[in-house]
Amino acid sequence: MDFIIDIIKKIVGLFTGK
């Protein structure tokens, strides 16, 4: 389930990048 971690990191990046 590495793809799930990648997606989560992308979503988190959007929040942290805000």
Phi, psi and omega per residue, in radians:
M1 nan 0.722 -3.138
D2 -1.243 -0.495 -3.119
F3 -1.123 -0.578 3.133
I4 -1.121 -0.749 -3.136
I5 -1.095 -0.691 -3.136
D6 -1.112 -0.735 3.135
I7 -1.135 -0.764 3.141
I8 -1.069 -0.743 -3.133
K9 -1.095 -0.630 3.126
K10 -1.158 -0.773 -3.135
I11 -1.124 -0.781 3.135
V12 -1.087 -0.653 3.139
G13 -1.090 -0.609 3.130
L14 -1.158 -0.732 3.139
F15 -1.203 -0.773 -3.108
T16 -1.287 -0.479 -3.129
G17 -1.367 -0.180 -3.100
K18 -1.294 nan nan
